[in-house]
Amino acid sequence: MSAYFVYVLTNKPRGTLYVGITNDLVRRVHEHREGVAAGFTKRYGLKQLVYFEKYDEPRLAIQREKNIKHWTRAWKLDLVNGANPQWRDLYSDITR
């Protein structure tokens, strides 16, 4: 069974936020960090992984991503603050 991840990237603590979904978190965050694809994350330099959730079912991950994307900025900040109050880059944690 595959895993699916909803994740949040930023450029600095409490900076610009991006919510995404992937079935390979390490690969996808690496792509963001290297600026492989043009778009929002490359334009704003969003390279720090500050939050993620794991799901076993793609439909649950997709729905969660959609829900979070429709949240207010304050709710998104609260989500990250609750799990990662120092806004530490979690990339090294997922690549160990």
Backbone as a ProteinNet text record, in pm:
[ID]
protein_1_A
[PRIMARY]
MSAYFVYVLTNKPRGTLYVGITNDLVRRVHEHREGVAAGFTKRYGLKQLVYFEKYDEPRLAIQREKNIKHWTRAWKLDLVNGANPQWRDLYSDITR
[TERTIARY]
84.4	0	88.5	57.2	133.8	92.6	181.4	152.6	134.5	52.3	26.3	47.5	101.7	136.7	76.7	24.4	-13.6	96.6	149.6	264.5	251.9	328.5	331.8	477.2	501.7	633.2	624.7	738.7	747.7	886.3	903.1	1033.8	1102	1026.1	1078	967.6	1000.5	894.6	782.8	661.4	541.8	541.2	615.7	623.1	514.2	542.5	449.7	432.8	310.2	280.1	232.9	270	223.6	178.4	60.9	8	6	63.8	69.1	40.1	37.7	12.1	106.6	151.5	242.1	236.7	284.6	297.7	444.2	533.8	676	727.5	718.8	749	894.8	988.1	1130.1	1159.1	1111.8	1134.9	1073.3	948.2	876.7	938.7	975	1036.8	1173	1246.2	1374.7	1353.7	1250.7	1220.5	1192.3	1116.1	1088.9	1218.7	1301.7	1426.6	1521.8	1520.7	1609.9	1549	1422.7	1357.4	1337.4	1311.7	1299.1	1184.9	1072.4	955.9	925.5	897.1	857.5	719.7	696	564.8	573.2	468.7	453.5	569.2	605.5	710.4	846.3	874.5	1002.2	1001.8	890.9	880.6	902	849.4	857.8	965.6	1044.6	1154	1109.6	1001.5	946.1	1019	1113.6	1199.4	1201.2	1138.9	1142.9	1015.2	1031.8	919.9	893.9	776.8	747.7	633.7	565.2	452.8	420	380.6	327	240.7	150.5	62.1	67.4	57.5	62.6	-75.5	-112.4	-240.1	-216.3	-298.9	-291.4	-378.9	-476.4	-570.5	-559.2	-545.1	-529.3	-648.2	-769	-886.6	-888.9	-839.9	-833.9	-730.3	-616.1	-511	-557.1	-621	-670.2	-772.4	-864.5	-966	-903.8	-806.2	-739.3	-665.6	-595.7	-525.4	-624.2	-734	-835.3	-888.8	-915.3	-966.1	-867.4	-741	-640.1	-621.6	-622.8	-606.1	-717	-833.6	-944.7	-947.4	-859.8	-853.6	-799	-825	-764.7	-615.7	-540.9	-397.8	-375	-454.1	-439	-453.8	-548.3	-567.1	-447.1	-392.9	-274.7	-155.3	-138.8	-30.5	-48.3	-170.9	-199.3	-166.8	-196.1	-166.7	-17.1	63.5	208.8	259.4	213	256.4	228.2	116.6	79.8	173.2	221.5	307.1	455.6	488.2	627.6	643.6	635.6	635.9	762.3	874.3	997.7	1008.7	914.4	915.2	1046.9	1089.6	1212	1189.7	1290.9	1282.8	1290.5	1188	1176.3	1239.7	1299.8	1355.2	1459.5	1547.5	1649.9	1585.8	1473.1	1402.5	1350.1	1302.6	1243	1346.8	1469.9	1573.8	1671.6	1647.7	1735.6	1718.6
-118.9	0	124.6	218.1	342.1	439.8	530.6	638.9	767.7	855.8	985.1	1090.1	1204.1	1307.4	1441.2	1510.5	1650.5	1726.5	1830.8	1898.7	2049.9	2120.7	2266.7	2310.5	2396.6	2457	2606.2	2664	2807.8	2855.5	2986.7	3044.5	3096.9	3115.7	3160.5	3139.7	3136.6	3119.8	3222.9	3173.3	3253.4	3333.4	3283.5	3349.4	3299.2	3303.8	3254.2	3103.8	3055.6	2913.8	2849.1	2722.2	2641.4	2507.3	2463.1	2332.5	2243.6	2124.6	2031.6	1889.5	1801.5	1659.6	1579.4	1464.4	1380.1	1236.9	1144.4	1006.5	972.8	1072.2	1054.6	1186.7	1199	1326.3	1368.1	1276.4	1310.6	1363	1290.2	1332.7	1468.8	1486.4	1610.4	1731.4	1717.4	1830.4	1860.1	1756.6	1777.5	1857.2	1824.3	1898.2	2045.3	2070.4	2209.9	2280.9	2214.5	2274.1	2306.8	2223.5	2243.6	2333.3	2371	2457.4	2390.8	2259.8	2181.2	2231	2260.2	2302	2450.3	2520	2660	2666.2	2768.3	2784.9	2861.8	2850.6	2926.8	2905.6	2779.2	2753.1	2805	2796.1	2848	3000.9	3061.5	3207.9	3269.9	3204.8	3260.5	3194.2	3105.8	3043.7	2957.6	2882.8	2799.3	2666	2651.3	2533.5	2463.6	2521.2	2464.1	2385.2	2257.4	2171.5	2193.3	2247	2276.7	2193.1	2115.5	2036.1	1929.1	1810.4	1708.1	1610.8	1549	1444.7	1327.8	1206.7	1086	1020.5	973.5	905.2	776.7	677.4	551.6	552.6	640.4	645.7	779.1	776.4	901.6	995.2	940.9	1029	1108.3	1048.8	1120.8	1232.3	1203.8	1304.6	1419.2	1385.5	1487.6	1577.2	1517.1	1597.1	1686.2	1633.1	1712.2	1830.4	1806.3	1916	2024.2	1983.7	2080.9	2159.5	2089.7	2158.8	2262.8	2221.4	2314.4	2432.6	2408.9	2518.7	2623.2	2582.5	2676.6	2742.2	2700.9	2762	2903.9	2980.5	3113.1	3096.8	3200.2	3198.3	3172.3	3232.4	3214.4	3067.3	2997.6	2855.4	2773.6	2808	2737	2761	2884.9	2915.6	2837.1	2827.9	2750.6	2602.7	2550.1	2409.9	2382.8	2466.9	2449.9	2474.8	2582.5	2614	2500.4	2432.5	2323.6	2203.8	2175.5	2059.1	2093.8	2216.6	2256.3	2402.6	2428.6	2567.2	2646.3	2578.5	2649.2	2670.6	2619.2	2628.4	2574.1	2463	2395.9	2328.6	2331.2	2262.3	2112.1	2039	1896.6	1808.3	1867.2	1788.3	1687.6	1729.6	1635.8	1520.5	1544.3	1437.9	1329	1368.2	1269.9	1202.3	1255	1194.9	1109.5	1090.9	1006.2	862
0	0	0	-82.7	-91.8	16.4	45.6	139	59.8	110.8	49.7	156.4	116.1	212.1	172.1	270.3	257.3	328.9	265.7	324.6	309.2	392.9	389.3	376.2	278.6	258	288	324.6	345.6	305.4	302.4	272.7	399	504.9	633.8	736.2	864.8	964.7	947.1	941	923.9	793.6	694.5	563.6	470.7	342.4	241.6	260	244.6	264.6	135	119.7	7.4	62.8	24.1	64.4	-58.9	-45.9	-157.5	-115	-214	-190.5	-279.4	-229.2	-305.9	-254.2	-334.7	-288.3	-259.4	-274	-243.3	-185.8	-55	10.5	-8.3	6	-8.1	-148.7	-250	-387.9	-415.2	-372.6	-405.4	-336.7	-209.4	-140.4	-202.2	-239.3	-307.1	-436.1	-512.1	-634.9	-605.3	-499.6	-461.4	-422.7	-344.7	-296.8	-411.2	-514.4	-628.9	-736.1	-720.7	-818.2	-952.8	-951.2	-1074	-1162	-1101.9	-1180.2	-1156.1	-1264.1	-1251.3	-1187.4	-1111.6	-1050.5	-919.6	-841.8	-718.1	-622.2	-597.1	-498.1	-544.5	-671	-722.6	-718.4	-759.8	-763.4	-625.4	-521	-386.3	-300	-356.8	-283.4	-166.9	-186.5	-79.2	-78	15.4	18.8	153.5	253.4	387.7	416.3	443.4	481.7	629.8	663.1	803.4	861	775.2	824	720.6	769.7	679.6	757.4	685.2	737.4	640.3	693.4	610.7	606.3	487.2	466.5	388.3	414.8	340.8	216.1	213.9	102.2	29.6	-102.1	-176.5	-162.3	-158.7	-151.1	-20.6	87.4	215.6	210.2	150.4	137.1	47	-63	-155.9	-87.6	-13.1	55.9	162.3	235.3	339.3	276.9	166	98.4	55.7	-3.5	-46.7	71.4	181.9	300.4	351.1	366.9	419.1	325.3	195	99.5	112.3	158.7	174.1	311.9	399.6	532.8	523.5	628.5	638.8	668.4	642.6	673.5	822.2	907.1	1051.8	1091.1	1032.1	1063.3	1017.4	899.9	850.2	942.5	987.7	1081.7	1211.2	1260	1381.1	1361.2	1243.1	1212.8	1225.5	1163.6	1169.8	1310.8	1374.5	1511.1	1608.2	1590	1679.4	1668.9	1549.7	1527.5	1526.2	1491	1472.1	1516.7	1647.1	1696.4	1662.5	1640.6	1603.3	1452.1	1377.5	1231.9	1176.1	1233.1	1191.3	1056.4	970.2	841.5	867.9	830.8	859.9	752.1	651.6	541.3	589.5	678.7	728.7	805.9	868.6	942	847.8	731.3	639.4	551.8	550.9	466.8	545.9	673.2	755.2	722.4
[MASK]
++++++++++++++++++++++++++++++++++++++++++++++++++++++++++++++++++++++++++++++++++++++++++++++++

